[in-house]
Amino acid sequence: MRFKGLDLNLLVVLDALLTERNLSAAARRINLS
C-alpha cells in the first residue's frame, strides 16, 4: 500500500464515523458542523 498521497486527516474522519455510526454526529464530533 502506498501512503505518500494519503491524507491522515481522513483517519480522524473514519474514527469519528465508526465511533458515532452517524454522519451528523461524526461531523459534530470533529467540529465540522
C-alpha positions in Angstrom: 0.0 0.0 0.0 1.3 3.5 -0.9 0.9 6.1 1.8 2.6 9.0 0.0 -0.7 10.6 -1.1 -2.7 9.6 2.0 -4.4 12.5 3.9 -4.0 11.4 7.5 -7.0 13.7 8.4 -9.2 11.1 6.8 -8.2 8.7 9.6 -9.8 11.1 12.1 -12.9 11.2 10.0 -13.1 7.4 9.8 -12.6 7.1 13.5 -15.4 9.5 14.2 -17.7 7.8 11.7 -17.0 4.3 13.2 -17.5 5.6 16.7 -20.6 7.6 16.2 -22.2 5.5 13.5 -24.0 8.6 12.3 -22.7 11.2 9.8 -24.1 14.2 11.5 -22.9 13.1 14.9 -19.4 12.4 13.4 -19.3 15.9 11.9 -20.2 17.4 15.2 -17.5 15.3 16.9 -14.8 16.7 14.6 -16.3 20.2 14.7 -17.4 20.3 11.0 -21.0 21.3 11.6 
